[in-house]
Each structure stands twice: as structure tokens, then as C-alpha cells.
């Protein structure tokens, strides 16, 4: 199995798909659906360095459920699993 190790202040997320909902008997095709904004943290980079070279820790941890910005990040497909690679700044919050 291949792995992705994020660099710097990047975070690897796996999108959490919502259950398909049919309203009024109309099925919406996948191409018309919005990407879910809820995701699970899979891996973290080393962290962000400031101007003095000090390393800052992440605000999230592996296995946290988070909300991401709608259009941020880079989609990655590995071993038939869809991931998104984002900067930590693209994470809006942690779902508790």
C-alpha cells in the first residue's frame, strides 16, 4: 500500500461522504453534487516554520473530524481512495 506524507504545514484528509438523499424522487447525479466539506485527518506534515525557524505545532491531530473550505486543497486519488491535501489554514474547524 502506498502512502502520502504531507510536507510543511499540509494536512492529508479523507472526505467523509454523506448518505445519498433523494428528495421528491429525484436522484442527483454525482457530477452535480457538491463535494463534502467534512473530512477526517489522515496524516500531518512536519509543521510550519516562522521567520526565526521555530516550528509551530498543528491545531489538529490524526483522526480528528474537520470542516474544510469548499474549494481549497488538491484532490488526490491513491489506491482507489479519494483524499484531499490542504494547508492547515484551509481547515475551518474541528468537529467534536
N, CA, C and O atoms as CSV, one atom per row, in Angstrom:
chain,resi,resn,atom,element,x,y,z
A,1,UNK,N,N,0.838,-1.183,0.000
A,1,UNK,CA,C,0.000,0.000,0.000
A,1,UNK,C,C,0.880,1.243,0.000
A,1,UNK,O,O,1.813,1.352,0.796
A,2,UNK,N,N,0.585,2.162,-0.879
A,2,UNK,CA,C,1.323,3.417,-0.961
A,2,UNK,C,C,0.845,4.375,0.111
A,2,UNK,O,O,-0.286,4.280,0.586
A,3,UNK,N,N,1.717,5.298,0.487
A,3,UNK,CA,C,1.353,6.306,1.478
A,3,UNK,C,C,1.766,7.675,0.983
A,3,UNK,O,O,2.683,7.808,0.172
A,4,UNK,N,N,1.086,8.686,1.476
A,4,UNK,CA,C,1.427,10.069,1.180
A,4,UNK,C,C,1.835,10.720,2.486
A,4,UNK,O,O,1.085,10.678,3.461
A,5,UNK,N,N,3.011,11.320,2.517
A,5,UNK,CA,C,3.492,12.054,3.685
A,5,UNK,C,C,3.470,13.536,3.330
A,5,UNK,O,O,4.297,13.988,2.538
A,6,UNK,N,N,2.535,14.307,3.903
A,6,UNK,CA,C,2.470,15.739,3.605
A,6,UNK,C,C,3.741,16.459,4.048
A,6,UNK,O,O,4.387,16.049,5.013
A,7,UNK,N,N,4.090,17.510,3.356
A,7,UNK,CA,C,5.261,18.320,3.694
A,7,UNK,C,C,4.822,19.643,4.302
A,7,UNK,O,O,3.727,20.130,4.020
A,8,UNK,N,N,5.673,20.222,5.132
A,8,UNK,CA,C,5.419,21.535,5.715
A,8,UNK,C,C,4.160,21.566,6.551
A,8,UNK,O,O,3.949,20.705,7.405
A,9,UNK,N,N,3.309,22.576,6.301
A,9,UNK,CA,C,2.085,22.724,7.094
A,9,UNK,C,C,0.869,22.137,6.372
A,9,UNK,O,O,-0.257,22.594,6.568
A,10,UNK,N,N,1.104,21.128,5.541
A,10,UNK,CA,C,-0.001,20.490,4.820
A,10,UNK,C,C,-0.579,19.330,5.615
A,10,UNK,O,O,0.100,18.697,6.423
A,11,UNK,N,N,-1.873,19.069,5.354
A,11,UNK,CA,C,-2.621,18.024,6.049
A,11,UNK,C,C,-3.306,17.160,4.999
A,11,UNK,O,O,-3.914,17.677,4.062
A,12,UNK,N,N,-3.207,15.846,5.157
A,12,UNK,CA,C,-3.879,14.911,4.259
A,12,UNK,C,C,-5.208,14.517,4.889
A,12,UNK,O,O,-5.249,14.044,6.025
A,13,UNK,N,N,-6.298,14.715,4.143
A,13,UNK,CA,C,-7.638,14.446,4.639
A,13,UNK,C,C,-8.339,13.418,3.759
A,13,UNK,O,O,-8.076,13.336,2.559
A,14,UNK,N,N,-9.228,12.641,4.356
A,14,UNK,CA,C,-10.099,11.748,3.599
A,14,UNK,C,C,-11.510,12.289,3.776
A,14,UNK,O,O,-12.009,12.399,4.896
A,15,UNK,N,N,-12.149,12.627,2.653
A,15,UNK,CA,C,-13.502,13.185,2.706
A,15,UNK,C,C,-14.472,12.166,3.292
A,15,UNK,O,O,-14.374,10.970,3.017
A,16,UNK,N,N,-15.397,12.648,4.093
A,16,UNK,CA,C,-16.448,11.810,4.657
A,16,UNK,C,C,-17.686,12.044,3.815
A,16,UNK,O,O,-18.279,13.122,3.844
A,17,UNK,N,N,-18.069,11.018,3.063
A,17,UNK,CA,C,-19.209,11.123,2.156
A,17,UNK,C,C,-20.513,11.084,2.941
A,17,UNK,O,O,-20.685,10.284,3.860
A,18,UNK,N,N,-21.423,11.965,2.558
A,18,UNK,CA,C,-22.738,11.977,3.169
A,18,UNK,C,C,-23.604,10.917,2.506
A,18,UNK,O,O,-23.372,10.546,1.355
A,19,UNK,N,N,-24.596,10.433,3.231
A,19,UNK,CA,C,-25.531,9.478,2.650
A,19,UNK,C,C,-26.297,10.157,1.523
A,19,UNK,O,O,-26.676,11.323,1.623
A,20,UNK,N,N,-26.517,9.399,0.446
A,20,UNK,CA,C,-27.257,9.944,-0.686
A,20,UNK,C,C,-28.707,10.167,-0.277
A,20,UNK,O,O,-29.363,9.261,0.235
A,21,UNK,N,N,-29.193,11.363,-0.504
A,21,UNK,CA,C,-30.559,11.688,-0.151
A,21,UNK,C,C,-31.340,11.959,-1.424
A,21,UNK,O,O,-30.882,12.684,-2.307
A,22,UNK,N,N,-32.501,11.379,-1.506
A,22,UNK,CA,C,-33.367,11.580,-2.660
A,22,UNK,C,C,-34.551,12.405,-2.186
A,22,UNK,O,O,-35.290,12.001,-1.288
A,23,UNK,N,N,-34.718,13.566,-2.804
A,23,UNK,CA,C,-35.820,14.449,-2.429
A,23,UNK,C,C,-36.838,14.463,-3.563
A,23,UNK,O,O,-36.498,14.760,-4.708
A,24,UNK,N,N,-38.048,14.149,-3.249
A,24,UNK,CA,C,-39.108,14.176,-4.251
A,24,UNK,C,C,-38.926,13.134,-5.335
A,24,UNK,O,O,-39.475,13.279,-6.428
A,25,UNK,N,N,-38.160,12.078,-5.053
A,25,UNK,CA,C,-37.965,11.015,-6.031
A,25,UNK,C,C,-36.946,11.332,-7.102
A,25,UNK,O,O,-36.793,10.557,-8.046
A,26,UNK,N,N,-36.243,12.449,-6.986
A,26,UNK,CA,C,-35.241,12.834,-7.987
A,26,UNK,C,C,-33.865,12.430,-7.490
A,26,UNK,O,O,-33.468,12.775,-6.377
A,27,UNK,N,N,-33.144,11.696,-8.322
A,27,UNK,CA,C,-31.789,11.279,-7.969
A,27,UNK,C,C,-30.819,12.258,-8.624
A,27,UNK,O,O,-30.859,12.475,-9.835
A,28,UNK,N,N,-29.956,12.839,-7.812
A,28,UNK,CA,C,-28.989,13.812,-8.301
A,28,UNK,C,C,-27.721,13.069,-8.732
A,28,UNK,O,O,-27.164,12.319,-7.930
A,29,UNK,N,N,-27.246,13.250,-9.968
A,29,UNK,CA,C,-26.028,12.555,-10.408
A,29,UNK,C,C,-24.800,13.055,-9.658
A,29,UNK,O,O,-24.771,14.186,-9.174
A,30,UNK,N,N,-23.783,12.192,-9.568
A,30,UNK,CA,C,-22.556,12.542,-8.846
A,30,UNK,C,C,-21.915,13.814,-9.372
A,30,UNK,O,O,-21.350,14.587,-8.598
A,31,UNK,N,N,-21.994,14.044,-10.680
A,31,UNK,CA,C,-21.350,15.215,-11.267
A,31,UNK,C,C,-22.003,16.525,-10.817
A,31,UNK,O,O,-21.372,17.580,-10.886
A,32,UNK,N,N,-23.258,16.470,-10.356
A,32,UNK,CA,C,-23.960,17.678,-9.923
A,32,UNK,C,C,-23.885,17.894,-8.420
A,32,UNK,O,O,-24.292,18.946,-7.928
A,33,UNK,N,N,-23.374,16.922,-7.688
A,33,UNK,CA,C,-23.296,17.035,-6.233
A,33,UNK,C,C,-22.080,17.862,-5.828
A,33,UNK,O,O,-21.044,17.845,-6.492
A,34,UNK,N,N,-22.235,18.584,-4.726
A,34,UNK,CA,C,-21.098,19.318,-4.175
A,34,UNK,C,C,-20.215,18.364,-3.387
A,34,UNK,O,O,-20.699,17.380,-2.827
A,35,UNK,N,N,-18.941,18.652,-3.344
A,35,UNK,CA,C,-18.022,17.840,-2.551
A,35,UNK,C,C,-18.297,18.082,-1.075
A,35,UNK,O,O,-18.559,19.215,-0.673
A,36,UNK,N,N,-18.240,17.037,-0.269
A,36,UNK,CA,C,-18.484,17.230,1.170
A,36,UNK,C,C,-17.370,18.066,1.789
A,36,UNK,O,O,-16.213,17.984,1.378
A,37,UNK,N,N,-17.736,18.865,2.777
A,37,UNK,CA,C,-16.755,19.704,3.462
A,37,UNK,C,C,-16.261,19.047,4.734
A,37,UNK,O,O,-15.354,19.569,5.383
A,38,UNK,N,N,-16.836,17.915,5.105
A,38,UNK,CA,C,-16.417,17.213,6.299
A,38,UNK,C,C,-15.379,16.170,5.910
A,38,UNK,O,O,-15.542,15.461,4.917
A,39,UNK,N,N,-14.305,16.080,6.705
A,39,UNK,CA,C,-13.220,15.151,6.392
A,39,UNK,C,C,-12.557,14.660,7.667
A,39,UNK,O,O,-12.752,15.212,8.749
A,40,UNK,N,N,-11.762,13.596,7.505
A,40,UNK,CA,C,-11.003,13.027,8.621
A,40,UNK,C,C,-9.518,13.231,8.345
A,40,UNK,O,O,-9.051,12.990,7.232
A,41,UNK,N,N,-8.779,13.672,9.357
A,41,UNK,CA,C,-7.340,13.880,9.215
A,41,UNK,C,C,-6.646,12.520,9.159
A,41,UNK,O,O,-6.815,11.691,10.053
A,42,UNK,N,N,-5.859,12.298,8.094
A,42,UNK,CA,C,-5.158,11.030,7.891
A,42,UNK,C,C,-3.676,11.161,8.228
A,42,UNK,O,O,-3.096,10.259,8.832
A,43,UNK,N,N,-3.059,12.280,7.841
A,43,UNK,CA,C,-1.624,12.476,8.093
A,43,UNK,C,C,-1.311,13.965,8.171
A,43,UNK,O,O,-2.026,14.796,7.610
A,44,UNK,N,N,-0.231,14.285,8.876
A,44,UNK,CA,C,0.219,15.667,9.042
A,44,UNK,C,C,1.646,15.818,8.550
A,44,UNK,O,O,2.437,14.877,8.612
A,45,UNK,N,N,1.972,17.009,8.060
A,45,UNK,CA,C,3.352,17.304,7.700
A,45,UNK,C,C,4.166,17.600,8.955
A,45,UNK,O,O,3.736,17.295,10.068
A,46,UNK,N,N,5.333,18.188,8.773
A,46,UNK,CA,C,6.219,18.480,9.902
A,46,UNK,C,C,5.766,19.704,10.688
A,46,UNK,O,O,6.068,19.816,11.876
A,47,UNK,N,N,5.055,20.614,10.055
A,47,UNK,CA,C,4.607,21.838,10.709
A,47,UNK,C,C,5.130,23.053,9.967
A,47,UNK,O,O,5.921,22.931,9.032
A,48,UNK,N,N,4.684,24.222,10.390
A,48,UNK,CA,C,5.066,25.471,9.730
A,48,UNK,C,C,6.174,26.154,10.525
A,48,UNK,O,O,6.123,26.223,11.753
A,49,UNK,N,N,7.167,26.652,9.812
A,49,UNK,CA,C,8.259,27.385,10.459
A,49,UNK,C,C,8.008,28.877,10.322
A,49,UNK,O,O,7.578,29.353,9.272
A,50,UNK,N,N,8.282,29.614,11.403
A,50,UNK,CA,C,8.162,31.060,11.338
A,50,UNK,C,C,9.467,31.664,10.819
A,50,UNK,O,O,10.380,30.934,10.435
A,51,UNK,N,N,9.555,32.981,10.808
A,51,UNK,CA,C,10.732,33.666,10.268
A,51,UNK,C,C,12.006,33.357,11.053
A,51,UNK,O,O,13.106,33.442,10.506
A,52,UNK,N,N,11.865,33.002,12.323
A,52,UNK,CA,C,13.025,32.686,13.157
A,52,UNK,C,C,13.420,31.212,13.080
A,52,UNK,O,O,14.396,30.796,13.704
A,53,UNK,N,N,12.664,30.424,12.315
A,53,UNK,CA,C,12.968,28.999,12.173
A,53,UNK,C,C,12.322,28.115,13.226
A,53,UNK,O,O,12.579,26.912,13.268
A,54,UNK,N,N,11.479,28.702,14.081
A,54,UNK,CA,C,10.778,27.914,15.095
A,54,UNK,C,C,9.629,27.146,14.458
A,54,UNK,O,O,8.895,27.693,13.635
A,55,UNK,N,N,9.472,25.887,14.832
A,55,UNK,CA,C,8.432,25.028,14.291
A,55,UNK,C,C,7.167,25.147,15.140
A,55,UNK,O,O,7.219,25.009,16.362
A,56,UNK,N,N,6.029,25.404,14.485
A,56,UNK,CA,C,4.749,25.523,15.180
A,56,UNK,C,C,3.955,24.234,15.011
A,56,UNK,O,O,3.879,23.680,13.915
A,57,UNK,N,N,3.365,23.764,16.108
A,57,UNK,CA,C,2.591,22.538,16.076
A,57,UNK,C,C,1.246,22.761,15.384
A,57,UNK,O,O,0.764,23.889,15.277
A,58,UNK,N,N,0.653,21.659,14.919
A,58,UNK,CA,C,-0.652,21.715,14.279
A,58,UNK,C,C,-1.752,21.879,15.324
A,58,UNK,O,O,-1.595,21.484,16.479
A,59,UNK,N,N,-2.863,22.467,14.898
A,59,UNK,CA,C,-4.042,22.596,15.755
A,59,UNK,C,C,-4.923,21.363,15.661
A,59,UNK,O,O,-5.845,21.199,16.461
A,60,UNK,N,N,-4.652,20.489,14.692
A,60,UNK,CA,C,-5.430,19.262,14.505
A,60,UNK,C,C,-4.526,18.062,14.719
A,60,UNK,O,O,-3.301,18.180,14.698
A,61,UNK,N,N,-5.150,16.892,14.927
A,61,UNK,CA,C,-4.402,15.650,15.110
A,61,UNK,C,C,-4.986,14.585,14.185
A,61,UNK,O,O,-6.104,14.727,13.689
A,62,UNK,N,N,-4.224,13.523,13.958
A,62,UNK,CA,C,-4.700,12.416,13.141
A,62,UNK,C,C,-5.981,11.861,13.766
A,62,UNK,O,O,-6.075,11.720,14.986
A,63,UNK,N,N,-6.952,11.552,12.931
A,63,UNK,CA,C,-8.271,11.008,13.286
A,63,UNK,C,C,-9.277,12.079,13.696
A,63,UNK,O,O,-10.428,11.741,13.975
A,64,UNK,N,N,-8.893,13.370,13.746
A,64,UNK,CA,C,-9.862,14.438,14.006
A,64,UNK,C,C,-10.815,14.561,12.824
A,64,UNK,O,O,-10.417,14.367,11.675
A,65,UNK,N,N,-12.081,14.887,13.110
A,65,UNK,CA,C,-13.059,15.207,12.063
A,65,UNK,C,C,-13.068,16.712,11.936
A,65,UNK,O,O,-13.211,17.425,12.929
A,66,UNK,N,N,-12.915,17.204,10.707
A,66,UNK,CA,C,-12.772,18.638,10.487
A,66,UNK,C,C,-13.693,19.116,9.365
A,66,UNK,O,O,-14.206,18.322,8.577
A,67,UNK,N,N,-13.887,20.434,9.316
A,67,UNK,CA,C,-14.576,21.087,8.211
A,67,UNK,C,C,-13.526,21.822,7.390
A,67,UNK,O,O,-12.655,22.497,7.938
A,68,UNK,N,N,-13.617,21.684,6.078
A,68,UNK,CA,C,-12.645,22.327,5.197
A,68,UNK,C,C,-13.322,23.398,4.359
A,68,UNK,O,O,-14.544,23.407,4.211
A,69,UNK,N,N,-12.513,24.301,3.811
A,69,UNK,CA,C,-13.065,25.291,2.900
A,69,UNK,C,C,-13.562,24.571,1.650
A,69,UNK,O,O,-13.036,23.524,1.273
A,70,UNK,N,N,-14.557,25.133,1.027
A,70,UNK,CA,C,-15.246,24.458,-0.072
A,70,UNK,C,C,-14.335,24.189,-1.270
A,70,UNK,O,O,-14.412,23.116,-1.868
A,71,UNK,N,N,-13.488,25.129,-1.624
A,71,UNK,CA,C,-12.690,24.983,-2.841
A,71,UNK,C,C,-11.191,24.898,-2.586
A,71,UNK,O,O,-10.402,25.007,-3.524
A,72,UNK,N,N,-10.784,24.705,-1.336
A,72,UNK,CA,C,-9.367,24.641,-1.016
A,72,UNK,C,C,-8.793,23.251,-1.221
A,72,UNK,O,O,-9.530,22.266,-1.258
A,73,UNK,N,N,-7.488,23.174,-1.352
A,73,UNK,CA,C,-6.805,21.888,-1.395
A,73,UNK,C,C,-6.656,21.302,-2.784
A,73,UNK,O,O,-7.148,21.842,-3.774
A,74,UNK,N,N,-5.956,20.173,-2.819
A,74,UNK,CA,C,-5.697,19.442,-4.053
A,74,UNK,C,C,-6.234,18.029,-3.902
A,74,UNK,O,O,-5.884,17.323,-2.956
A,75,UNK,N,N,-7.088,17.617,-4.839
A,75,UNK,CA,C,-7.639,16.266,-4.805
A,75,UNK,C,C,-6.580,15.266,-5.234
A,75,UNK,O,O,-5.863,15.484,-6.210
A,76,UNK,N,N,-6.489,14.161,-4.490
A,76,UNK,CA,C,-5.512,13.103,-4.761
A,76,UNK,C,C,-6.244,11.767,-4.676
A,76,UNK,O,O,-7.033,11.547,-3.757
A,77,UNK,N,N,-5.980,10.867,-5.639
A,77,UNK,CA,C,-6.563,9.527,-5.582
A,77,UNK,C,C,-5.418,8.534,-5.478
A,77,UNK,O,O,-4.508,8.532,-6.308
A,78,UNK,N,N,-5.469,7.685,-4.448
A,78,UNK,CA,C,-4.410,6.716,-4.216
A,78,UNK,C,C,-5.038,5.405,-3.772
A,78,UNK,O,O,-5.801,5.378,-2.806
A,79,UNK,N,N,-4.726,4.330,-4.460
A,79,UNK,CA,C,-5.287,3.009,-4.142
A,79,UNK,C,C,-6.817,3.054,-4.081
A,79,UNK,O,O,-7.426,2.490,-3.172
A,80,UNK,N,N,-7.429,3.728,-5.055
A,80,UNK,CA,C,-8.891,3.850,-5.174
A,80,UNK,C,C,-9.551,4.565,-4.008
A,80,UNK,O,O,-10.752,4.401,-3.790
A,81,UNK,N,N,-8.800,5.348,-3.260
A,81,UNK,CA,C,-9.356,6.152,-2.167
A,81,UNK,C,C,-9.104,7.619,-2.502
A,81,UNK,O,O,-7.997,7.995,-2.889
A,82,UNK,N,N,-10.147,8.450,-2.348
A,82,UNK,CA,C,-10.024,9.876,-2.632
A,82,UNK,C,C,-9.589,10.633,-1.388
A,82,UNK,O,O,-10.192,10.508,-0.322
A,83,UNK,N,N,-8.538,11.416,-1.542
A,83,UNK,CA,C,-8.013,12.245,-0.463
A,83,UNK,C,C,-7.998,13.691,-0.929
A,83,UNK,O,O,-8.181,13.974,-2.113
A,84,UNK,N,N,-7.778,14.598,0.007
A,84,UNK,CA,C,-7.554,15.999,-0.318
A,84,UNK,C,C,-6.355,16.462,0.505
A,84,UNK,O,O,-6.275,16.192,1.703
A,85,UNK,N,N,-5.434,17.153,-0.137
A,85,UNK,CA,C,-4.239,17.672,0.505
A,85,UNK,C,C,-4.419,19.181,0.658
A,85,UNK,O,O,-4.526,19.900,-0.335
A,86,UNK,N,N,-4.452,19.658,1.906
A,86,UNK,CA,C,-4.741,21.068,2.175
A,86,UNK,C,C,-3.683,21.678,3.074
A,86,UNK,O,O,-2.990,20.972,3.806
A,87,UNK,N,N,-3.564,23.002,3.011
A,87,UNK,CA,C,-2.787,23.730,4.016
A,87,UNK,C,C,-3.618,23.753,5.286
A,87,UNK,O,O,-4.847,23.728,5.224
A,88,UNK,N,N,-2.964,23.800,6.432
A,88,UNK,CA,C,-3.710,23.823,7.691
A,88,UNK,C,C,-4.667,25.013,7.728
A,88,UNK,O,O,-5.723,24.934,8.354
A,89,UNK,N,N,-4.312,26.112,7.067
A,89,UNK,CA,C,-5.174,27.310,7.055
A,89,UNK,C,C,-6.500,27.066,6.341
A,89,UNK,O,O,-7.450,27.819,6.553
A,90,UNK,N,N,-6.594,26.024,5.493
A,90,UNK,CA,C,-7.832,25.705,4.792
A,90,UNK,C,C,-8.812,24.906,5.655
A,90,UNK,O,O,-9.943,24.652,5.239
A,91,UNK,N,N,-8.382,24.514,6.845
A,91,UNK,CA,C,-9.260,23.802,7.778
A,91,UNK,C,C,-9.986,24.846,8.612
A,91,UNK,O,O,-9.361,25.674,9.275
A,92,UNK,N,N,-11.321,24.794,8.571
A,92,UNK,CA,C,-12.127,25.821,9.234
A,92,UNK,C,C,-12.394,25.527,10.692
A,92,UNK,O,O,-12.544,26.450,11.493
A,93,UNK,N,N,-12.458,24.234,11.057
A,93,UNK,CA,C,-12.744,23.895,12.443
A,93,UNK,C,C,-12.721,22.409,12.668
A,93,UNK,O,O,-12.716,21.617,11.725
A,94,UNK,N,N,-12.707,22.036,13.941
A,94,UNK,CA,C,-12.721,20.624,14.353
A,94,UNK,C,C,-14.133,20.300,14.821
A,94,UNK,O,O,-14.732,21.062,15.581
A,95,UNK,N,N,-14.663,19.168,14.366
A,95,UNK,CA,C,-15.995,18.724,14.772
A,95,UNK,C,C,-15.827,17.842,16.003
A,95,UNK,O,O,-15.112,16.841,15.959
A,96,UNK,N,N,-16.475,18.203,17.085
A,96,UNK,CA,C,-16.355,17.429,18.328
A,96,UNK,C,C,-17.587,16.603,18.586
A,96,UNK,O,O,-17.654,15.892,19.589
